[in-house]
Amino acid sequence: MQLSLVRVEAAGRLKKVQPSGIRRMFSQTNNIPNVISLRLGEPDFSPPPHVLEALKEALDEGKTHYTPTAGVPELLEALAKKAKKD
């Protein structure tokens, strides 16, 4: 079987599409030292074991959907308590 490549031209109107705000922000943070990039959902480090265990528990509990835009209430409460304590 022989494969052949076909060149495809994008529609001209696609050249007028502006990057979204989040894409502009990502490009602005590319060269800032010590910024952890999560833009593609692929961190450049392996999660620690306790995070993997929490993930397994969440999956077992059926937590497989996107979180609310405002955040997970329990997590927000825990973060607020920690910030107040610290």
N, CA, C and O atoms as CSV, one atom per row, in Angstrom:
chain,resi,resn,atom,element,x,y,z
A,1,MET,N,N,0.847,-1.171,0.000
A,1,MET,CA,C,0.000,0.000,0.000
A,1,MET,C,C,0.894,1.236,0.000
A,1,MET,O,O,1.859,1.312,0.760
A,2,GLN,N,N,0.576,2.178,-0.834
A,2,GLN,CA,C,1.346,3.405,-0.933
A,2,GLN,C,C,0.487,4.571,-0.461
A,2,GLN,O,O,-0.661,4.723,-0.879
A,3,LEU,N,N,1.061,5.394,0.418
A,3,LEU,CA,C,0.347,6.562,0.928
A,3,LEU,C,C,0.787,7.793,0.160
A,3,LEU,O,O,1.954,7.928,-0.206
A,4,SER,N,N,-0.136,8.669,-0.076
A,4,SER,CA,C,0.231,9.929,-0.717
A,4,SER,C,C,-0.250,11.077,0.150
A,4,SER,O,O,-1.300,10.991,0.787
A,5,LEU,N,N,0.522,12.148,0.169
A,5,LEU,CA,C,0.165,13.327,0.948
A,5,LEU,C,C,-0.605,14.298,0.075
A,5,LEU,O,O,-0.298,14.481,-1.103
A,6,VAL,N,N,-1.595,14.906,0.665
A,6,VAL,CA,C,-2.399,15.884,-0.044
A,6,VAL,C,C,-2.274,17.208,0.699
A,6,VAL,O,O,-2.489,17.260,1.910
A,7,ARG,N,N,-1.934,18.259,-0.002
A,7,ARG,CA,C,-1.836,19.577,0.625
A,7,ARG,C,C,-3.237,20.184,0.704
A,7,ARG,O,O,-3.965,20.236,-0.287
A,8,VAL,N,N,-3.594,20.638,1.897
A,8,VAL,CA,C,-4.911,21.226,2.118
A,8,VAL,C,C,-4.725,22.683,2.512
A,8,VAL,O,O,-3.959,22.985,3.428
A,9,GLU,N,N,-5.402,23.568,1.847
A,9,GLU,CA,C,-5.344,24.999,2.169
A,9,GLU,C,C,-6.503,25.343,3.099
A,9,GLU,O,O,-7.638,24.921,2.874
A,10,ALA,N,N,-6.211,26.103,4.131
A,10,ALA,CA,C,-7.261,26.556,5.037
A,10,ALA,C,C,-8.077,27.652,4.361
A,10,ALA,O,O,-7.565,28.395,3.523
A,11,ALA,N,N,-9.322,27.741,4.726
A,11,ALA,CA,C,-10.182,28.790,4.175
A,11,ALA,C,C,-9.618,30.150,4.566
A,11,ALA,O,O,-9.118,30.317,5.679
A,12,GLY,N,N,-9.692,31.110,3.672
A,12,GLY,CA,C,-9.161,32.447,3.909
A,12,GLY,C,C,-9.706,33.098,5.166
A,12,GLY,O,O,-8.998,33.848,5.838
A,13,ARG,N,N,-10.964,32.817,5.489
A,13,ARG,CA,C,-11.574,33.453,6.662
A,13,ARG,C,C,-10.917,32.989,7.969
A,13,ARG,O,O,-11.013,33.677,8.985
A,14,LEU,N,N,-10.256,31.836,7.948
A,14,LEU,CA,C,-9.587,31.371,9.160
A,14,LEU,C,C,-8.413,32.265,9.537
A,14,LEU,O,O,-8.044,32.344,10.709
A,15,LYS,N,N,-7.827,32.936,8.555
A,15,LYS,CA,C,-6.710,33.836,8.836
A,15,LYS,C,C,-7.161,35.058,9.634
A,15,LYS,O,O,-6.335,35.737,10.244
A,16,LYS,N,N,-8.458,35.341,9.636
A,16,LYS,CA,C,-8.994,36.497,10.357
A,16,LYS,C,C,-9.358,36.162,11.806
A,16,LYS,O,O,-9.650,37.060,12.595
A,17,VAL,N,N,-9.342,34.873,12.157
A,17,VAL,CA,C,-9.717,34.467,13.511
A,17,VAL,C,C,-8.602,34.867,14.481
A,17,VAL,O,O,-7.440,34.508,14.293
A,18,GLN,N,N,-8.975,35.609,15.512
A,18,GLN,CA,C,-8.016,36.056,16.513
A,18,GLN,C,C,-7.885,35.015,17.620
A,18,GLN,O,O,-8.857,34.333,17.943
A,19,PRO,N,N,-6.694,34.885,18.206
A,19,PRO,CA,C,-6.534,33.949,19.327
A,19,PRO,C,C,-7.435,34.371,20.495
A,19,PRO,O,O,-7.695,35.558,20.693
A,20,SER,N,N,-7.896,33.402,21.250
A,20,SER,CA,C,-8.734,33.700,22.408
A,20,SER,C,C,-7.884,34.358,23.497
A,20,SER,O,O,-6.655,34.330,23.444
A,21,GLY,N,N,-8.552,34.940,24.466
A,21,GLY,CA,C,-7.851,35.572,25.585
A,21,GLY,C,C,-6.954,34.601,26.322
A,21,GLY,O,O,-5.843,34.952,26.721
A,22,ILE,N,N,-7.430,33.386,26.504
A,22,ILE,CA,C,-6.621,32.395,27.229
A,22,ILE,C,C,-5.379,32.033,26.430
A,22,ILE,O,O,-4.317,31.824,27.018
A,23,ARG,N,N,-5.480,31.954,25.119
A,23,ARG,CA,C,-4.314,31.660,24.272
A,23,ARG,C,C,-3.313,32.811,24.333
A,23,ARG,O,O,-2.105,32.578,24.375
A,24,ARG,N,N,-3.803,34.049,24.340
A,24,ARG,CA,C,-2.894,35.202,24.446
A,24,ARG,C,C,-2.169,35.173,25.785
A,24,ARG,O,O,-0.973,35.456,25.851
A,25,MET,N,N,-2.895,34.829,26.864
A,25,MET,CA,C,-2.273,34.751,28.177
A,25,MET,C,C,-1.187,33.676,28.189
A,25,MET,O,O,-0.097,33.897,28.716
A,26,PHE,N,N,-1.484,32.516,27.610
A,26,PHE,CA,C,-0.496,31.444,27.567
A,26,PHE,C,C,0.771,31.888,26.856
A,26,PHE,O,O,1.875,31.612,27.326
A,27,SER,N,N,0.626,32.570,25.735
A,27,SER,CA,C,1.809,32.991,24.987
A,27,SER,C,C,2.600,34.039,25.764
A,27,SER,O,O,3.821,34.110,25.630
A,28,GLN,N,N,1.928,34.850,26.571
A,28,GLN,CA,C,2.623,35.857,27.373
A,28,GLN,C,C,3.413,35.235,28.517
A,28,GLN,O,O,4.388,35.822,28.986
A,29,THR,N,N,3.005,34.057,28.971
A,29,THR,CA,C,3.690,33.425,30.109
A,29,THR,C,C,4.763,32.434,29.681
A,29,THR,O,O,5.425,31.843,30.534
A,30,ASN,N,N,4.947,32.240,28.391
A,30,ASN,CA,C,5.925,31.264,27.902
A,30,ASN,C,C,7.320,31.467,28.454
A,30,ASN,O,O,7.996,30.491,28.780
A,31,ASN,N,N,7.769,32.700,28.569
A,31,ASN,CA,C,9.157,32.970,28.939
A,31,ASN,C,C,9.336,33.470,30.360
A,31,ASN,O,O,10.383,34.026,30.693
A,32,ILE,N,N,8.335,33.281,31.200
A,32,ILE,CA,C,8.450,33.705,32.595
A,32,ILE,C,C,9.010,32.535,33.406
A,32,ILE,O,O,8.423,31.453,33.423
A,33,PRO,N,N,10.150,32.751,34.080
A,33,PRO,CA,C,10.748,31.664,34.875
A,33,PRO,C,C,9.824,31.198,36.000
A,33,PRO,O,O,9.053,31.984,36.552
A,34,ASN,N,N,9.913,29.931,36.324
A,34,ASN,CA,C,9.185,29.303,37.434
A,34,ASN,C,C,7.677,29.267,37.260
A,34,ASN,O,O,6.954,29.069,38.237
A,35,VAL,N,N,7.182,29.454,36.042
A,35,VAL,CA,C,5.754,29.315,35.770
A,35,VAL,C,C,5.519,27.887,35.302
A,35,VAL,O,O,6.152,27.433,34.349
A,36,ILE,N,N,4.620,27.182,35.962
A,36,ILE,CA,C,4.288,25.821,35.569
A,36,ILE,C,C,3.191,25.886,34.516
A,36,ILE,O,O,2.109,26.417,34.766
A,37,SER,N,N,3.471,25.352,33.358
A,37,SER,CA,C,2.508,25.414,32.263
A,37,SER,C,C,1.517,24.262,32.369
A,37,SER,O,O,1.903,23.094,32.375
A,38,LEU,N,N,0.251,24.603,32.450
A,38,LEU,CA,C,-0.817,23.605,32.455
A,38,LEU,C,C,-1.720,23.799,31.243
A,38,LEU,O,O,-2.825,23.257,31.198
A,39,ARG,N,N,-1.260,24.567,30.265
A,39,ARG,CA,C,-2.106,24.958,29.154
A,39,ARG,C,C,-2.604,23.802,28.320
A,39,ARG,O,O,-3.716,23.869,27.797
A,40,LEU,N,N,-1.836,22.755,28.176
A,40,LEU,CA,C,-2.278,21.629,27.366
A,40,LEU,C,C,-2.793,20.481,28.225
A,40,LEU,O,O,-3.089,19.397,27.721
A,41,GLY,N,N,-2.893,20.729,29.510
A,41,GLY,CA,C,-3.355,19.668,30.395
A,41,GLY,C,C,-2.302,18.600,30.589
A,41,GLY,O,O,-2.617,17.501,31.046
A,42,GLU,N,N,-1.069,18.893,30.256
A,42,GLU,CA,C,0.018,17.916,30.347
A,42,GLU,C,C,1.179,18.538,31.117
A,42,GLU,O,O,2.061,19.150,30.515
A,43,PRO,N,N,1.189,18.388,32.448
A,43,PRO,CA,C,2.284,18.968,33.218
A,43,PRO,C,C,3.613,18.290,32.886
A,43,PRO,O,O,3.642,17.182,32.350
A,44,ASP,N,N,4.695,18.963,33.209
A,44,ASP,CA,C,6.021,18.415,32.912
A,44,ASP,C,C,6.625,17.683,34.113
A,44,ASP,O,O,7.846,17.591,34.239
A,45,PHE,N,N,5.772,17.168,34.987
A,45,PHE,CA,C,6.228,16.397,36.144
A,45,PHE,C,C,5.195,15.318,36.448
A,45,PHE,O,O,4.034,15.425,36.053
A,46,SER,N,N,5.628,14.284,37.150
A,46,SER,CA,C,4.706,13.208,37.543
A,46,SER,C,C,4.029,13.583,38.853
A,46,SER,O,O,4.666,14.148,39.742
A,47,PRO,N,N,2.743,13.272,38.979
A,47,PRO,CA,C,2.054,13.591,40.234
A,47,PRO,C,C,2.606,12.757,41.384
A,47,PRO,O,O,3.003,11.610,41.182
A,48,PRO,N,N,2.635,13.330,42.596
A,48,PRO,CA,C,3.081,12.561,43.752
A,48,PRO,C,C,2.074,11.455,44.079
A,48,PRO,O,O,0.902,11.546,43.715
A,49,PRO,N,N,2.539,10.416,44.763
A,49,PRO,CA,C,1.671,9.257,45.060
A,49,PRO,C,C,0.348,9.617,45.737
A,49,PRO,O,O,-0.679,9.029,45.399
A,50,HIS,N,N,0.337,10.564,46.681
A,50,HIS,CA,C,-0.920,10.896,47.370
A,50,HIS,C,C,-1.924,11.537,46.411
A,50,HIS,O,O,-3.132,11.402,46.602
A,51,VAL,N,N,-1.441,12.223,45.396
A,51,VAL,CA,C,-2.338,12.815,44.398
A,51,VAL,C,C,-2.941,11.716,43.533
A,51,VAL,O,O,-4.128,11.755,43.210
A,52,LEU,N,N,-2.125,10.739,43.158
A,52,LEU,CA,C,-2.625,9.614,42.365
A,52,LEU,C,C,-3.673,8.820,43.139
A,52,LEU,O,O,-4.671,8.379,42.567
A,53,GLU,N,N,-3.447,8.640,44.430
A,53,GLU,CA,C,-4.429,7.925,45.265
A,53,GLU,C,C,-5.742,8.701,45.337
A,53,GLU,O,O,-6.819,8.113,45.240
A,54,ALA,N,N,-5.654,10.024,45.506
A,54,ALA,CA,C,-6.865,10.851,45.556
A,54,ALA,C,C,-7.601,10.788,44.220
A,54,ALA,O,O,-8.832,10.773,44.183
A,55,LEU,N,N,-6.851,10.754,43.136
A,55,LEU,CA,C,-7.461,10.637,41.811
A,55,LEU,C,C,-8.203,9.312,41.673
A,55,LEU,O,O,-9.324,9.274,41.166
A,56,LYS,N,N,-7.582,8.238,42.120
A,56,LYS,CA,C,-8.237,6.915,42.058
A,56,LYS,C,C,-9.537,6.918,42.858
A,56,LYS,O,O,-10.559,6.402,42.407
A,57,GLU,N,N,-9.483,7.506,44.049
A,57,GLU,CA,C,-10.687,7.578,44.885
A,57,GLU,C,C,-11.783,8.381,44.191
A,57,GLU,O,O,-12.948,7.983,44.193
A,58,ALA,N,N,-11.407,9.509,43.601
A,58,ALA,CA,C,-12.389,10.351,42.916
A,58,ALA,C,C,-13.025,9.594,41.751
A,58,ALA,O,O,-14.234,9.683,41.539
A,59,LEU,N,N,-12.221,8.857,41.002
A,59,LEU,CA,C,-12.761,8.067,39.888
A,59,LEU,C,C,-13.717,7.000,40.395
A,59,LEU,O,O,-14.784,6.789,39.818
A,60,ASP,N,N,-13.330,6.321,41.486
A,60,ASP,CA,C,-14.193,5.294,42.068
A,60,ASP,C,C,-15.519,5.876,42.556
A,60,ASP,O,O,-16.541,5.189,42.564
A,61,GLU,N,N,-15.495,7.157,42.966
A,61,GLU,CA,C,-16.708,7.833,43.440
A,61,GLU,C,C,-17.518,8.421,42.287
A,61,GLU,O,O,-18.545,9.059,42.517
A,62,GLY,N,N,-17.069,8.216,41.056
A,62,GLY,CA,C,-17.812,8.699,39.899
A,62,GLY,C,C,-17.582,10.166,39.573
A,62,GLY,O,O,-18.353,10.760,38.819
A,63,LYS,N,N,-16.540,10.752,40.125
A,63,LYS,CA,C,-16.249,12.166,39.850
A,63,LYS,C,C,-15.457,12.249,38.539
A,63,LYS,O,O,-14.233,12.384,38.539
A,64,THR,N,N,-16.181,12.166,37.438
A,64,THR,CA,C,-15.544,12.099,36.121
A,64,THR,C,C,-15.970,13.229,35.196
A,64,THR,O,O,-15.730,13.166,33.990
A,65,HIS,N,N,-16.597,14.259,35.748
A,65,HIS,CA,C,-17.074,15.369,34.920
A,65,HIS,C,C,-16.290,16.632,35.241
A,65,HIS,O,O,-15.546,16.679,36.221
A,66,TYR,N,N,-16.461,17.649,34.414
A,66,TYR,CA,C,-15.819,18.927,34.678
A,66,TYR,C,C,-16.335,19.490,35.997
A,66,TYR,O,O,-17.478,19.257,36.388
A,67,THR,N,N,-15.473,20.229,36.663
A,67,THR,CA,C,-15.863,20.874,37.908
A,67,THR,C,C,-16.607,22.169,37.597
A,67,THR,O,O,-16.544,22.662,36.471
A,68,PRO,N,N,-17.315,22.725,38.588
A,68,PRO,CA,C,-17.984,24.012,38.368
A,68,PRO,C,C,-16.952,25.089,38.027
A,68,PRO,O,O,-15.819,25.034,38.504
A,69,THR,N,N,-17.334,26.048,37.220
A,69,THR,CA,C,-16.428,27.122,36.822
A,69,THR,C,C,-15.895,27.879,38.034
A,69,THR,O,O,-14.726,28.264,38.065
A,70,ALA,N,N,-16.736,28.088,39.012
A,70,ALA,CA,C,-16.323,28.830,40.216
A,70,ALA,C,C,-15.436,27.998,41.138
A,70,ALA,O,O,-14.843,28.535,42.074
A,71,GLY,N,N,-15.340,26.705,40.886
A,71,GLY,CA,C,-14.501,25.836,41.718
A,71,GLY,C,C,-15.334,24.873,42.539
A,71,GLY,O,O,-16.552,25.016,42.653
A,72,VAL,N,N,-14.657,23.891,43.107
A,72,VAL,CA,C,-15.301,22.887,43.953
A,72,VAL,C,C,-15.464,23.487,45.350
A,72,VAL,O,O,-14.472,23.860,45.975
A,73,PRO,N,N,-16.699,23.585,45.850
A,73,PRO,CA,C,-16.927,24.247,47.143
A,73,PRO,C,C,-16.057,23.701,48.281
A,73,PRO,O,O,-15.523,24.479,49.072
A,74,GLU,N,N,-15.909,22.378,48.371
A,74,GLU,CA,C,-15.105,21.799,49.456
A,74,GLU,C,C,-13.640,22.218,49.347
A,74,GLU,O,O,-12.988,22.490,50.355
A,75,LEU,N,N,-13.137,22.266,48.127
A,75,LEU,CA,C,-11.747,22.676,47.922
A,75,LEU,C,C,-11.573,24.157,48.251
A,75,LEU,O,O,-10.593,24.539,48.890
A,76,LEU,N,N,-12.506,24.980,47.824
A,76,LEU,CA,C,-12.434,26.411,48.122
A,76,LEU,C,C,-12.456,26.658,49.629
A,76,LEU,O,O,-11.728,27.513,50.132
A,77,GLU,N,N,-13.281,25.917,50.337
A,77,GLU,CA,C,-13.362,26.060,51.793
A,77,GLU,C,C,-12.049,25.633,52.448
A,77,GLU,O,O,-11.546,26.312,53.343
A,78,ALA,N,N,-11.496,24.505,51.999
A,78,ALA,CA,C,-10.226,24.023,52.562
A,78,ALA,C,C,-9.096,25.014,52.286
A,78,ALA,O,O,-8.261,25.258,53.157
A,79,LEU,N,N,-9.065,25.581,51.091
A,79,LEU,CA,C,-8.031,26.568,50.760
A,79,LEU,C,C,-8.173,27.833,51.599
A,79,LEU,O,O,-7.179,28.414,52.035
A,80,ALA,N,N,-9.417,28.253,51.822
A,80,ALA,CA,C,-9.656,29.448,52.632
A,80,ALA,C,C,-9.191,29.211,54.063
A,80,ALA,O,O,-8.579,30.093,54.666
A,81,LYS,N,N,-9.472,28.031,54.617
A,81,LYS,CA,C,-9.041,27.709,55.983
A,81,LYS,C,C,-7.518,27.705,56.077
A,81,LYS,O,O,-6.943,28.236,57.027
A,82,LYS,N,N,-6.875,27.102,55.083
A,82,LYS,CA,C,-5.401,27.052,55.090
A,82,LYS,C,C,-4.820,28.455,54.972
A,82,LYS,O,O,-3.865,28.784,55.676
A,83,ALA,N,N,-5.374,29.281,54.100
A,83,ALA,CA,C,-4.874,30.643,53.920
A,83,ALA,C,C,-5.045,31.449,55.223
A,83,ALA,O,O,-4.170,32.227,55.602
A,84,LYS,N,N,-6.174,31.249,55.889
A,84,LYS,CA,C,-6.418,31.962,57.152
A,84,LYS,C,C,-5.441,31.497,58.224
A,84,LYS,O,O,-4.925,32.302,59.000
A,85,LYS,N,N,-5.191,30.185,58.260
A,85,LYS,CA,C,-4.265,29.623,59.243
A,85,LYS,C,C,-2.845,30.109,58.999
A,85,LYS,O,O,-2.136,30.468,59.939
A,86,ASP,N,N,-2.438,30.119,57.756
A,86,ASP,CA,C,-1.052,30.494,57.402
A,86,ASP,C,C,-0.882,31.995,57.427
A,86,ASP,O,O,0.209,32.497,57.158
